[in-house]
Amino acid sequence: MSLDEKSADALAAAPHRRPPVPRWLLGIGPLVLIAMLLGLFTLLNAPGLNKLSEGVPPKEEVAVEDVRLTAGQIAITVRNEGPDPVSIAQVNVSDYYAVFTQTRETMAPLESTTLTIIYNWVEGDPYEVALVTSNGGKIPAVIDAAALSPERGSSFFGLMLLMGIYVGVIPVALGMLWMPFVRRSSASWVRVLLGVTVGLLAFLAIDATLEAVGLVAGSGAFGGPMVVFLGAVTAYLILEGTDAWMRRHQNSTTAHQPSALPPQRLAPQRLALLIAIGIGLHNFGEGLAIGSAYAVGSLALGASLIVGFAIHNTTEGLAIVTPLAKQPPGLGRLAILGLIAGAPAAAGALLGATVYQPALSAFLLGIGAGAVAQVAVKLLPMLKDPAGKTFTPLTGAGVVLGMGLMFATGLLVQA
């Protein structure tokens, strides 16, 4: 009997085996079971635990998201950030109980409603609005100086687009005019300028994080401040993955090129692209601030933001062109880098004027913070001098100078 015949007889004699369970089913099975148990627990209204909530007053946490003033009306949008349903029963405007309508009678957790209050307000006067819940709780909404909210039509959105260009595209393009100066700088001065770039990006990361946390401070909706760090980590990892993909693509390309070409000759251009992406994500958050300020009628605030951000963002063009000191690209590539860094400000202004929501804005600002932080880390190896030292007195002074420049120009935003 041959070996193959013996194997066939052995298989025939062996008991029939069931096919193995697919690995994906083993992984998703526990998740399905957990979801079913949670759904059953919720459907049965937590059996056996109802007595724990007896006699406990409902927890009402309501945040004011938007206030708009039109002729004879005040529209206020609020969101329920607590675990219990909330109903608005009365509206008090400067000690006067006003007639109102609302889009939703009862707000479930995380739901919102817009109240339209019939009230003949006077332009320039301050008003204190108190929304009284069915349980007696009060939600304050302060109007410092009443002003007609701008209509959100095509002309308004065109204005937002133009403002985004003023704040993002033009200042970044002006900052890139430092390219000839960077090209003629010595290697030591290029390292100083790279230190300035690291300082610029570090300041942007810190500033964006603080601003984003301030937007959702004290708010538990959508995770509160955690959405900021979620956005930052997401952006950091995405840019790390993008950089790794670009590096692999470069290595596969240079492997088929003549050996005379240096293997890392595209690295400065890749770094400039990452800087432009990081700055663009940050400028998107700045556009959100401008658009939302105009959308809620804070016209003076919006104007000051435009002037401040325009001067503030001019230094960002320097950050983009500094890595290209020894390998200057063509005008077309420079224009693309400038658009990547500046155009998101226009998109942010449009979004902020349309659907401003604090948690979303905080998440997007966190994305900008994580992006510029990732690029700053990538720049550190380029600060090394011939002796291998990353931080020397000159590069350290450059970092401090970069942060100082951003701090000084940032004061104009708050003016």
C-alpha atoms as a printed R data frame, in Angstrom:
    type eleno elety resid chain resno       x      y       z
1   ATOM     1    CA   MET     A     1   0.000  0.000   0.000
2   ATOM     2    CA   SER     A     2   1.377  3.416  -0.978
3   ATOM     3    CA   LEU     A     3   1.801  6.345   1.387
4   ATOM     4    CA   ASP     A     4  -1.056  8.278  -0.246
5   ATOM     5    CA   GLU     A     5  -3.425  5.341   0.188
6   ATOM     6    CA   LYS     A     6  -2.508  5.066   3.893
7   ATOM     7    CA   SER     A     7  -3.181  8.782   4.401
8   ATOM     8    CA   ALA     A     8  -6.559  8.488   2.671
9   ATOM     9    CA   ASP     A     9  -7.513  5.521   4.882
10  ATOM    10    CA   ALA     A    10  -6.471  7.444   8.006
11  ATOM    11    CA   LEU     A    11  -8.580 10.435   7.036
12  ATOM    12    CA   ALA     A    12 -11.571  8.212   6.312
13  ATOM    13    CA   ALA     A    13 -11.221  6.509   9.683
14  ATOM    14    CA   ALA     A    14 -10.917  9.791  11.598
15  ATOM    15    CA   PRO     A    15 -14.159 11.266  12.970
16  ATOM    16    CA   HIS     A    16 -15.739 14.096  11.004
17  ATOM    17    CA   ARG     A    17 -14.399 17.482  12.179
18  ATOM    18    CA   ARG     A    18 -16.439 20.677  12.183
19  ATOM    19    CA   PRO     A    19 -15.028 23.609  10.206
20  ATOM    20    CA   PRO     A    20 -13.342 26.199  12.447
21  ATOM    21    CA   VAL     A    21 -15.323 29.265  13.503
22  ATOM    22    CA   PRO     A    22 -14.236 32.341  11.503
23  ATOM    23    CA   ARG     A    23 -11.906 34.596  13.466
24  ATOM    24    CA   TRP     A    24 -13.975 37.719  12.718
25  ATOM    25    CA   LEU     A    25 -16.999 36.051  14.327
26  ATOM    26    CA   LEU     A    26 -14.992 35.270  17.468
27  ATOM    27    CA   GLY     A    27 -14.019 38.930  17.667
28  ATOM    28    CA   ILE     A    28 -17.426 40.481  17.030
29  ATOM    29    CA   GLY     A    29 -19.457 37.948  19.026
30  ATOM    30    CA   PRO     A    30 -18.724 39.410  22.506
31  ATOM    31    CA   LEU     A    31 -19.477 42.923  21.221
32  ATOM    32    CA   VAL     A    32 -22.886 41.818  19.930
33  ATOM    33    CA   LEU     A    33 -23.645 40.095  23.238
34  ATOM    34    CA   ILE     A    34 -22.690 43.203  25.238
35  ATOM    35    CA   ALA     A    35 -24.860 45.398  22.993
36  ATOM    36    CA   MET     A    36 -27.822 43.036  23.433
37  ATOM    37    CA   LEU     A    37 -27.477 43.034  27.221
38  ATOM    38    CA   LEU     A    38 -27.222 46.830  27.378
39  ATOM    39    CA   GLY     A    39 -30.238 47.198  25.093
40  ATOM    40    CA   LEU     A    40 -32.273 44.790  27.241
41  ATOM    41    CA   PHE     A    41 -31.179 46.621  30.408
42  ATOM    42    CA   THR     A    42 -32.300 49.950  28.944
43  ATOM    43    CA   LEU     A    43 -35.559 48.544  27.553
44  ATOM    44    CA   LEU     A    44 -36.542 47.145  30.956
45  ATOM    45    CA   ASN     A    45 -35.648 50.502  32.590
46  ATOM    46    CA   ALA     A    46 -32.925 49.125  34.877
47  ATOM    47    CA   PRO     A    47 -34.997 46.505  36.750
48  ATOM    48    CA   GLY     A    48 -34.413 46.524  40.494
49  ATOM    49    CA   LEU     A    49 -32.597 49.886  40.489
50  ATOM    50    CA   ASN     A    50 -35.557 52.258  40.194
51  ATOM    51    CA   LYS     A    51 -35.759 52.783  43.955
52  ATOM    52    CA   LEU     A    52 -32.291 54.353  43.956
53  ATOM    53    CA   SER     A    53 -33.628 57.434  42.145
54  ATOM    54    CA   GLU     A    54 -36.770 57.863  44.255
55  ATOM    55    CA   GLY     A    55 -36.863 61.259  45.954
56  ATOM    56    CA   VAL     A    56 -33.803 62.516  44.069
57  ATOM    57    CA   PRO     A    57 -34.467 65.777  42.155
58  ATOM    58    CA   PRO     A    58 -33.629 65.687  38.445
59  ATOM    59    CA   LYS     A    59 -30.240 67.026  37.423
60  ATOM    60    CA   GLU     A    60 -30.652 69.876  34.943
61  ATOM    61    CA   GLU     A    61 -27.622 71.000  32.965
62  ATOM    62    CA   VAL     A    62 -28.537 73.226  30.035
63  ATOM    63    CA   ALA     A    63 -26.069 75.270  27.960
64  ATOM    64    CA   VAL     A    64 -26.873 78.277  25.771
65  ATOM    65    CA   GLU     A    65 -25.350 77.711  22.320
66  ATOM    66    CA   ASP     A    66 -26.637 80.591  20.188
67  ATOM    67    CA   VAL     A    67 -28.451 83.915  20.557
68  ATOM    68    CA   ARG     A    68 -29.860 85.711  17.504
69  ATOM    69    CA   LEU     A    69 -31.807 88.958  17.400
70  ATOM    70    CA   THR     A    70 -34.286 89.859  14.679
71  ATOM    71    CA   ALA     A    71 -36.941 92.581  14.553
72  ATOM    72    CA   GLY     A    72 -39.175 92.095  17.617
73  ATOM    73    CA   GLN     A    73 -37.752 88.646  18.406
74  ATOM    74    CA   ILE     A    74 -34.949 86.955  20.325
75  ATOM    75    CA   ALA     A    75 -34.023 83.405  19.263
76  ATOM    76    CA   ILE     A    76 -32.043 81.349  21.785
77  ATOM    77    CA   THR     A    77 -30.745 77.830  21.129
78  ATOM    78    CA   VAL     A    78 -30.023 75.669  24.183
79  ATOM    79    CA   ARG     A    79 -28.816 72.098  24.631
80  ATOM    80    CA   ASN     A    80 -29.511 69.626  27.433
81  ATOM    81    CA   GLU     A    81 -26.130 68.454  28.730
82  ATOM    82    CA   GLY     A    82 -27.492 66.561  31.728
83  ATOM    83    CA   PRO     A    83 -28.730 62.979  32.174
84  ATOM    84    CA   ASP     A    84 -32.413 63.891  32.708
85  ATOM    85    CA   PRO     A    85 -35.026 65.352  30.320
86  ATOM    86    CA   VAL     A    86 -35.542 69.124  30.578
87  ATOM    87    CA   SER     A    87 -38.529 71.294  29.604
88  ATOM    88    CA   ILE     A    88 -38.561 75.090  29.355
89  ATOM    89    CA   ALA     A    89 -41.738 76.418  30.999
90  ATOM    90    CA   GLN     A    90 -41.217 80.199  31.140
91  ATOM    91    CA   VAL     A    91 -38.972 82.910  29.720
92  ATOM    92    CA   ASN     A    92 -38.080 86.057  31.640
93  ATOM    93    CA   VAL     A    93 -36.494 89.005  29.790
94  ATOM    94    CA   SER     A    94 -35.265 91.717  32.178
95  ATOM    95    CA   ASP     A    95 -37.990 90.863  34.756
96  ATOM    96    CA   TYR     A    96 -40.681 90.624  32.079
97  ATOM    97    CA   TYR     A    97 -42.338 87.288  31.312
98  ATOM    98    CA   ALA     A    98 -42.412 87.046  27.534
99  ATOM    99    CA   VAL     A    99 -44.420 84.934  25.106
100 ATOM   100    CA   PHE     A   100 -42.335 82.337  23.299
101 ATOM   101    CA   THR     A   101 -42.443 79.254  21.102
102 ATOM   102    CA   GLN     A   102 -39.952 76.402  20.951
103 ATOM   103    CA   THR     A   103 -39.027 73.736  18.445
104 ATOM   104    CA   ARG     A   104 -39.001 70.948  21.054
105 ATOM   105    CA   GLU     A   105 -41.120 70.832  24.215
106 ATOM   106    CA   THR     A   106 -38.886 68.400  26.084
107 ATOM   107    CA   MET     A   107 -35.161 67.950  25.534
108 ATOM   108    CA   ALA     A   108 -33.762 64.482  26.048
109 ATOM   109    CA   PRO     A   109 -30.063 64.240  26.980
110 ATOM   110    CA   LEU     A   110 -27.868 65.953  24.328
111 ATOM   111    CA   GLU     A   111 -30.914 67.268  22.441
112 ATOM   112    CA   SER     A   112 -31.345 70.967  21.664
113 ATOM   113    CA   THR     A   113 -34.251 73.334  21.165
114 ATOM   114    CA   THR     A   114 -34.598 76.859  19.790
115 ATOM   115    CA   LEU     A   115 -36.845 79.294  21.647
116 ATOM   116    CA   THR     A   116 -38.293 82.230  19.700
117 ATOM   117    CA   ILE     A   117 -39.148 84.985  22.199
118 ATOM   118    CA   ILE     A   118 -41.534 87.785  21.217
119 ATOM   119    CA   TYR     A   119 -39.894 90.906  22.633
120 ATOM   120    CA   ASN     A   120 -39.406 94.432  21.262
121 ATOM   121    CA   TRP     A   121 -35.772 94.946  22.191
122 ATOM   122    CA   VAL     A   122 -33.971 98.271  21.776
123 ATOM   123    CA   GLU     A   123 -30.676 98.411  19.911
124 ATOM   124    CA   GLY     A   124 -27.690 98.965  22.182
125 ATOM   125    CA   ASP     A   125 -29.505 98.086  25.419
126 ATOM   126    CA   PRO     A   126 -28.330 95.165  27.602
127 ATOM   127    CA   TYR     A   127 -30.738 92.361  28.483
128 ATOM   128    CA   GLU     A   128 -30.742 89.507  30.975
129 ATOM   129    CA   VAL     A   129 -32.754 86.531  29.790
130 ATOM   130    CA   ALA     A   130 -33.682 83.739  32.202
131 ATOM   131    CA   LEU     A   131 -35.116 80.475  30.904
132 ATOM   132    CA   VAL     A   132 -37.159 78.802  33.651
133 ATOM   133    CA   THR     A   133 -37.490 75.014  33.528
134 ATOM   134    CA   SER     A   134 -40.537 73.025  34.591
135 ATOM   135    CA   ASN     A   135 -38.707 72.125  37.821
136 ATOM   136    CA   GLY     A   136 -37.937 75.754  38.675
137 ATOM   137    CA   GLY     A   137 -34.347 75.873  37.479
138 ATOM   138    CA   LYS     A   138 -33.045 79.003  35.738
139 ATOM   139    CA   ILE     A   139 -30.775 79.155  32.695
140 ATOM   140    CA   PRO     A   140 -29.219 82.615  32.220
141 ATOM   141    CA   ALA     A   141 -28.497 84.158  28.820
142 ATOM   142    CA   VAL     A   142 -26.913 87.619  28.831
143 ATOM   143    CA   ILE     A   143 -27.071 90.061  25.900
144 ATOM   144    CA   ASP     A   144 -24.453 92.754  26.535
145 ATOM   145    CA   ALA     A   145 -25.640 95.114  23.804
146 ATOM   146    CA   ALA     A   146 -28.576 94.247  21.581
147 ATOM   147    CA   ALA     A   147 -27.837 94.406  17.848
148 ATOM   148    CA   LEU     A   148 -29.568 93.008  14.795
149 ATOM   149    CA   SER     A   149 -28.014 89.666  13.836
150 ATOM   150    CA   PRO     A   150 -26.810 89.494  10.220
151 ATOM   151    CA   GLU     A   151 -28.952 87.572   7.754
152 ATOM   152    CA   ARG     A   152 -27.330 84.318   6.664
153 ATOM   153    CA   GLY     A   153 -27.789 84.750   2.930
154 ATOM   154    CA   SER     A   154 -25.509 84.442  -0.077
155 ATOM   155    CA   SER     A   155 -23.999 87.906   0.491
156 ATOM   156    CA   PHE     A   156 -23.210 87.024   4.117
157 ATOM   157    CA   PHE     A   157 -21.469 83.782   3.180
158 ATOM   158    CA   GLY     A   158 -19.590 85.597   0.430
159 ATOM   159    CA   LEU     A   159 -18.383 88.036   3.071
160 ATOM   160    CA   MET     A   160 -17.255 85.138   5.276
161 ATOM   161    CA   LEU     A   161 -15.317 83.649   2.370
162 ATOM   162    CA   LEU     A   162 -13.630 86.987   1.713
163 ATOM   163    CA   MET     A   163 -12.732 87.348   5.385
164 ATOM   164    CA   GLY     A   164 -11.180 83.892   5.389
165 ATOM   165    CA   ILE     A   165  -9.007 84.928   2.444
166 ATOM   166    CA   TYR     A   166  -7.979 88.124   4.251
167 ATOM   167    CA   VAL     A   167  -7.089 86.199   7.399
168 ATOM   168    CA   GLY     A   168  -5.530 83.052   5.922
169 ATOM   169    CA   VAL     A   169  -4.406 83.150   2.300
170 ATOM   170    CA   ILE     A   170  -3.045 86.703   2.000
171 ATOM   171    CA   PRO     A   171  -1.061 86.824   5.292
172 ATOM   172    CA   VAL     A   172   0.533 83.414   4.671
173 ATOM   173    CA   ALA     A   173   1.466 84.461   1.130
174 ATOM   174    CA   LEU     A   174   3.056 87.659   2.458
175 ATOM   175    CA   GLY     A   175   5.014 85.646   5.003
176 ATOM   176    CA   MET     A   176   6.366 83.412   2.235
177 ATOM   177    CA   LEU     A   177   8.051 86.478   0.698
178 ATOM   178    CA   TRP     A   178  10.871 85.801   3.175
179 ATOM   179    CA   MET     A   179  11.980 82.988   0.862
180 ATOM   180    CA   PRO     A   180  14.858 84.980  -0.777
181 ATOM   181    CA   PHE     A   181  16.153 85.961   2.676
182 ATOM   182    CA   VAL     A   182  16.061 82.340   3.837
183 ATOM   183    CA   ARG     A   183  17.868 81.140   0.696
184 ATOM   184    CA   ARG     A   184  20.789 83.523   1.258
185 ATOM   185    CA   SER     A   185  21.188 82.652   4.933
186 ATOM   186    CA   SER     A   186  24.098 80.525   6.131
187 ATOM   187    CA   ALA     A   187  23.586 77.054   7.590
188 ATOM   188    CA   SER     A   188  23.789 78.353  11.162
189 ATOM   189    CA   TRP     A   189  21.202 81.052  10.478
190 ATOM   190    CA   VAL     A   190  18.915 78.521   8.807
191 ATOM   191    CA   ARG     A   191  19.030 76.517  12.043
192 ATOM   192    CA   VAL     A   192  18.074 79.676  13.931
193 ATOM   193    CA   LEU     A   193  15.132 80.207  11.580
194 ATOM   194    CA   LEU     A   194  14.130 76.578  12.068
195 ATOM   195    CA   GLY     A   195  14.219 77.253  15.806
196 ATOM   196    CA   VAL     A   196  11.912 80.229  15.219
197 ATOM   197    CA   THR     A   197   9.604 77.888  13.294
198 ATOM   198    CA   VAL     A   198   9.569 75.391  16.175
199 ATOM   199    CA   GLY     A   199   8.691 78.234  18.548
200 ATOM   200    CA   LEU     A   200   5.882 79.400  16.258
201 ATOM   201    CA   LEU     A   201   4.378 75.932  16.041
202 ATOM   202    CA   ALA     A   202   4.772 75.230  19.767
203 ATOM   203    CA   PHE     A   203   2.937 78.450  20.601
204 ATOM   204    CA   LEU     A   204   0.152 77.624  18.139
205 ATOM   205    CA   ALA     A   205  -0.279 74.170  19.696
206 ATOM   206    CA   ILE     A   206  -0.474 75.543  23.245
207 ATOM   207    CA   ASP     A   207  -2.730 78.445  22.254
208 ATOM   208    CA   ALA     A   208  -5.156 76.231  20.333
209 ATOM   209    CA   THR     A   209  -5.345 73.727  23.201
210 ATOM   210    CA   LEU     A   210  -6.107 76.405  25.800
211 ATOM   211    CA   GLU     A   211  -8.705 78.041  23.556
212 ATOM   212    CA   ALA     A   212 -10.407 74.726  22.820
213 ATOM   213    CA   VAL     A   213 -10.518 73.675  26.472
214 ATOM   214    CA   GLY     A   214 -11.999 77.078  27.328
215 ATOM   215    CA   LEU     A   215 -14.843 76.508  24.863
216 ATOM   216    CA   VAL     A   216 -16.022 73.340  26.603
217 ATOM   217    CA   ALA     A   217 -14.862 74.024  30.172
218 ATOM   218    CA   GLY     A   218 -17.568 73.014  32.608
219 ATOM   219    CA   SER     A   219 -19.538 71.230  29.898
220 ATOM   220    CA   GLY     A   220 -20.142 67.499  30.047
221 ATOM   221    CA   ALA     A   221 -21.795 67.216  26.640
222 ATOM   222    CA   PHE     A   222 -19.917 65.094  24.111
223 ATOM   223    CA   GLY     A   223 -17.124 64.424  26.598
224 ATOM   224    CA   GLY     A   224 -16.291 68.013  27.542
225 ATOM   225    CA   PRO     A   225 -12.545 68.792  27.355
226 ATOM   226    CA   MET     A   226 -11.835 65.209  26.281
227 ATOM   227    CA   VAL     A   227 -12.956 66.067  22.738
228 ATOM   228    CA   VAL     A   228  -9.980 68.445  22.520
229 ATOM   229    CA   PHE     A   229  -7.455 65.741  23.306
230 ATOM   230    CA   LEU     A   230  -9.293 63.271  21.081
231 ATOM   231    CA   GLY     A   231  -8.925 65.703  18.182
232 ATOM   232    CA   ALA     A   232  -5.254 66.367  18.985
233 ATOM   233    CA   VAL     A   233  -4.326 62.680  19.167
234 ATOM   234    CA   THR     A   234  -6.296 61.942  15.995
235 ATOM   235    CA   ALA     A   235  -4.501 64.654  14.024
236 ATOM   236    CA   TYR     A   236  -1.097 63.657  15.398
237 ATOM   237    CA   LEU     A   237  -1.536 60.021  14.415
238 ATOM   238    CA   ILE     A   238  -2.966 60.872  10.982
239 ATOM   239    CA   LEU     A   239  -0.018 63.133  10.172
240 ATOM   240    CA   GLU     A   240   2.415 60.507  11.456
241 ATOM   241    CA   GLY     A   241   0.799 57.960   9.163
242 ATOM   242    CA   THR     A   242   0.845 60.405   6.254
243 ATOM   243    CA   ASP     A   243   4.526 61.123   6.821
244 ATOM   244    CA   ALA     A   244   5.337 57.400   6.969
245 ATOM   245    CA   TRP     A   245   3.425 56.779   3.728
246 ATOM   246    CA   MET     A   246   5.220 59.641   1.991
247 ATOM   247    CA   ARG     A   247   8.558 58.307   3.239
248 ATOM   248    CA   ARG     A   248   7.844 54.806   1.902
249 ATOM   249    CA   HIS     A   249   6.731 56.272  -1.427
250 ATOM   250    CA   GLN     A   250   9.922 58.330  -1.606
251 ATOM   251    CA   ASN     A   251  12.117 55.328  -0.799
252 ATOM   252    CA   SER     A   252  10.418 53.177  -3.439
253 ATOM   253    CA   THR     A   253  10.915 55.972  -5.988
254 ATOM   254    CA   THR     A   254  14.560 56.652  -5.197
255 ATOM   255    CA   ALA     A   255  15.320 52.924  -5.282
256 ATOM   256    CA   HIS     A   256  14.857 53.038  -9.077
257 ATOM   257    CA   GLN     A   257  16.817 56.278  -9.551
258 ATOM   258    CA   PRO     A   258  20.560 56.659 -10.214
259 ATOM   259    CA   SER     A   259  22.673 56.288  -7.102
260 ATOM   260    CA   ALA     A   260  24.063 59.795  -7.620
261 ATOM   261    CA   LEU     A   261  20.803 61.244  -6.319
262 ATOM   262    CA   PRO     A   262  20.743 61.672  -2.531
263 ATOM   263    CA   PRO     A   263  18.157 59.395  -0.877
264 ATOM   264    CA   GLN     A   264  16.637 62.181   1.242
265 ATOM   265    CA   ARG     A   265  16.493 65.044  -1.247
266 ATOM   266    CA   LEU     A   266  12.686 65.258  -1.046
267 ATOM   267    CA   ALA     A   267  12.594 65.418   2.766
268 ATOM   268    CA   PRO     A   268  12.538 69.261   3.049
269 ATOM   269    CA   GLN     A   269   9.615 69.463   0.620
270 ATOM   270    CA   ARG     A   270   7.763 66.791   2.570
271 ATOM   271    CA   LEU     A   271   8.411 68.685   5.796
272 ATOM   272    CA   ALA     A   272   7.190 71.949   4.268
273 ATOM   273    CA   LEU     A   273   4.016 70.154   3.184
274 ATOM   274    CA   LEU     A   274   3.440 68.818   6.704
275 ATOM   275    CA   ILE     A   275   3.962 72.318   8.121
276 ATOM   276    CA   ALA     A   276   1.441 73.741   5.638
277 ATOM   277    CA   ILE     A   277  -1.103 71.036   6.559
278 ATOM   278    CA   GLY     A   278  -0.643 71.639  10.284
279 ATOM   279    CA   ILE     A   279  -0.938 75.412   9.935
280 ATOM   280    CA   GLY     A   280  -3.957 74.971   7.660
281 ATOM   281    CA   LEU     A   281  -5.768 72.908  10.285
282 ATOM   282    CA   HIS     A   282  -4.958 75.550  12.884
283 ATOM   283    CA   ASN     A   283  -6.183 78.351  10.616
284 ATOM   284    CA   PHE     A   284  -9.421 76.422  10.148
285 ATOM   285    CA   GLY     A   285 -10.054 76.925  13.860
286 ATOM   286    CA   GLU     A   286  -9.286 80.636  13.546
287 ATOM   287    CA   GLY     A   287 -11.831 80.874  10.742
288 ATOM   288    CA   LEU     A   288 -14.392 79.209  13.011
289 ATOM   289    CA   ALA     A   289 -13.853 81.916  15.632
290 ATOM   290    CA   ILE     A   290 -14.362 84.704  13.094
291 ATOM   291    CA   GLY     A   291 -17.426 83.142  11.470
292 ATOM   292    CA   SER     A   292 -19.137 82.390  14.775
293 ATOM   293    CA   ALA     A   293 -18.437 85.926  16.087
294 ATOM   294    CA   TYR     A   294 -20.196 87.454  13.087
295 ATOM   295    CA   ALA     A   295 -22.977 84.866  13.123
296 ATOM   296    CA   VAL     A   296 -24.011 85.751  16.688
297 ATOM   297    CA   GLY     A   297 -23.840 89.473  15.927
298 ATOM   298    CA   SER     A   298 -20.526 90.312  17.667
299 ATOM   299    CA   LEU     A   299 -19.449 92.534  14.773
300 ATOM   300    CA   ALA     A   300 -16.812 94.489  16.702
301 ATOM   301    CA   LEU     A   301 -15.270 91.253  17.969
302 ATOM   302    CA   GLY     A   302 -15.204 89.832  14.458
303 ATOM   303    CA   ALA     A   303 -13.448 92.920  13.077
304 ATOM   304    CA   SER     A   304 -10.760 92.826  15.771
305 ATOM   305    CA   LEU     A   305 -10.230 89.120  15.141
306 ATOM   306    CA   ILE     A   306  -9.674 89.764  11.434
307 ATOM   307    CA   VAL     A   307  -7.011 92.438  12.017
308 ATOM   308    CA   GLY     A   308  -5.306 90.430  14.748
309 ATOM   309    CA   PHE     A   309  -5.260 87.120  12.899
310 ATOM   310    CA   ALA     A   310  -4.063 88.770   9.666
311 ATOM   311    CA   ILE     A   311  -0.934 90.114  11.383
312 ATOM   312    CA   HIS     A   312  -0.625 86.982  13.506
313 ATOM   313    CA   ASN     A   313  -0.629 84.664  10.475
314 ATOM   314    CA   THR     A   314   2.001 86.543   8.469
315 ATOM   315    CA   THR     A   315   4.718 84.789  10.469
316 ATOM   316    CA   GLU     A   316   3.297 81.397   9.430
317 ATOM   317    CA   GLY     A   317   4.567 81.881   5.871
318 ATOM   318    CA   LEU     A   318   8.120 82.010   7.249
319 ATOM   319    CA   ALA     A   319   7.552 78.665   8.967
320 ATOM   320    CA   ILE     A   320   6.623 77.061   5.634
321 ATOM   321    CA   VAL     A   321   9.566 78.328   3.546
322 ATOM   322    CA   THR     A   322  12.339 77.839   6.127
323 ATOM   323    CA   PRO     A   323  12.815 74.061   5.499
324 ATOM   324    CA   LEU     A   324  13.149 74.862   1.772
325 ATOM   325    CA   ALA     A   325  16.221 77.079   2.219
326 ATOM   326    CA   LYS     A   326  18.586 74.821   0.277
327 ATOM   327    CA   GLN     A   327  16.038 73.300  -2.124
328 ATOM   328    CA   PRO     A   328  13.717 76.134  -3.208
329 ATOM   329    CA   PRO     A   329  10.665 74.910  -5.154
330 ATOM   330    CA   GLY     A   330   8.962 76.609  -8.069
331 ATOM   331    CA   LEU     A   331   6.344 79.307  -7.730
332 ATOM   332    CA   GLY     A   332   3.563 76.815  -8.441
333 ATOM   333    CA   ARG     A   333   4.531 74.576  -5.526
334 ATOM   334    CA   LEU     A   334   4.888 77.599  -3.236
335 ATOM   335    CA   ALA     A   335   1.401 78.745  -4.241
336 ATOM   336    CA   ILE     A   336  -0.011 75.296  -3.446
337 ATOM   337    CA   LEU     A   337   1.675 75.293  -0.026
338 ATOM   338    CA   GLY     A   338   0.260 78.751   0.664
339 ATOM   339    CA   LEU     A   339  -3.257 77.647  -0.259
340 ATOM   340    CA   ILE     A   340  -2.987 74.519   1.903
341 ATOM   341    CA   ALA     A   341  -2.011 76.686   4.876
342 ATOM   342    CA   GLY     A   342  -4.328 79.649   4.294
343 ATOM   343    CA   ALA     A   343  -7.473 78.470   2.504
344 ATOM   344    CA   PRO     A   344  -8.853 76.463   5.485
345 ATOM   345    CA   ALA     A   345  -9.444 79.792   7.258
346 ATOM   346    CA   ALA     A   346 -12.096 80.599   4.639
347 ATOM   347    CA   ALA     A   347 -13.715 77.173   5.074
348 ATOM   348    CA   GLY     A   348 -13.675 77.632   8.850
349 ATOM   349    CA   ALA     A   349 -15.339 81.045   8.585
350 ATOM   350    CA   LEU     A   350 -18.129 79.559   6.454
351 ATOM   351    CA   LEU     A   351 -18.670 76.669   8.874
352 ATOM   352    CA   GLY     A   352 -18.545 78.910  11.938
353 ATOM   353    CA   ALA     A   353 -21.155 81.221  10.442
354 ATOM   354    CA   THR     A   354 -23.445 78.306   9.575
355 ATOM   355    CA   VAL     A   355 -23.415 75.612  12.243
356 ATOM   356    CA   TYR     A   356 -21.388 76.844  15.189
357 ATOM   357    CA   GLN     A   357 -21.355 74.316  18.029
358 ATOM   358    CA   PRO     A   358 -18.853 74.595  20.928
359 ATOM   359    CA   ALA     A   359 -17.984 70.891  21.125
360 ATOM   360    CA   LEU     A   360 -17.395 70.686  17.359
361 ATOM   361    CA   SER     A   361 -15.247 73.826  17.435
362 ATOM   362    CA   ALA     A   362 -13.226 72.449  20.347
363 ATOM   363    CA   PHE     A   363 -12.663 69.172  18.495
364 ATOM   364    CA   LEU     A   364 -11.487 70.992  15.360
365 ATOM   365    CA   LEU     A   365  -9.196 73.256  17.383
366 ATOM   366    CA   GLY     A   366  -7.784 70.122  19.011
367 ATOM   367    CA   ILE     A   367  -7.076 68.727  15.547
368 ATOM   368    CA   GLY     A   368  -5.134 71.889  14.726
369 ATOM   369    CA   ALA     A   369  -3.175 71.673  17.970
370 ATOM   370    CA   GLY     A   370  -2.210 68.051  17.384
371 ATOM   371    CA   ALA     A   371  -1.199 68.769  13.801
372 ATOM   372    CA   VAL     A   372   1.180 71.627  14.587
373 ATOM   373    CA   ALA     A   373   2.608 69.713  17.555
374 ATOM   374    CA   GLN     A   374   3.444 66.774  15.277
375 ATOM   375    CA   VAL     A   375   5.204 69.053  12.799
376 ATOM   376    CA   ALA     A   376   7.169 70.772  15.577
377 ATOM   377    CA   VAL     A   377   8.454 67.381  16.722
378 ATOM   378    CA   LYS     A   378   9.455 66.526  13.141
379 ATOM   379    CA   LEU     A   379  11.461 69.759  12.904
380 ATOM   380    CA   LEU     A   380  13.626 69.095  15.962
381 ATOM   381    CA   PRO     A   381  16.194 66.843  14.176
382 ATOM   382    CA   MET     A   382  16.835 69.639  11.671
383 ATOM   383    CA   LEU     A   383  18.111 71.885  14.475
384 ATOM   384    CA   LYS     A   384  21.218 69.742  15.003
385 ATOM   385    CA   ASP     A   385  24.554 71.436  14.385
386 ATOM   386    CA   PRO     A   386  27.643 69.642  12.962
387 ATOM   387    CA   ALA     A   387  28.494 68.481  16.500
388 ATOM   388    CA   GLY     A   388  25.094 66.773  16.818
389 ATOM   389    CA   LYS     A   389  23.620 69.174  19.401
390 ATOM   390    CA   THR     A   390  19.940 69.958  18.924
391 ATOM   391    CA   PHE     A   391  19.661 72.960  21.221
392 ATOM   392    CA   THR     A   392  22.448 75.501  21.106
393 ATOM   393    CA   PRO     A   393  22.283 79.103  22.335
394 ATOM   394    CA   LEU     A   394  21.345 80.223  18.811
395 ATOM   395    CA   THR     A   395  18.607 77.631  18.204
396 ATOM   396    CA   GLY     A   396  17.278 78.105  21.733
397 ATOM   397    CA   ALA     A   397  17.090 81.843  21.119
398 ATOM   398    CA   GLY     A   398  15.253 81.098  17.868
399 ATOM   399    CA   VAL     A   399  12.622 79.020  19.693
400 ATOM   400    CA   VAL     A   400  12.103 81.762  22.284
401 ATOM   401    CA   LEU     A   401  11.941 84.396  19.529
402 ATOM   402    CA   GLY     A   402   9.323 82.379  17.637
403 ATOM   403    CA   MET     A   403   7.108 82.028  20.705
404 ATOM   404    CA   GLY     A   404   7.618 85.713  21.515
405 ATOM   405    CA   LEU     A   405   6.565 86.767  18.022
406 ATOM   406    CA   MET     A   406   3.368 84.743  18.221
407 ATOM   407    CA   PHE     A   407   2.631 86.049  21.710
408 ATOM   408    CA   ALA     A   408   3.149 89.678  20.650
409 ATOM   409    CA   THR     A   409   1.017 89.393  17.516
410 ATOM   410    CA   GLY     A   410  -1.551 87.369  19.455
411 ATOM   411    CA   LEU     A   411  -2.133 90.372  21.719
412 ATOM   412    CA   LEU     A   412  -3.635 92.128  18.695
413 ATOM   413    CA   VAL     A   413  -6.310 89.426  18.514
414 ATOM   414    CA   GLN     A   414  -7.382 90.228  22.079
415 ATOM   415    CA   ALA     A   415  -7.196 94.008  21.631
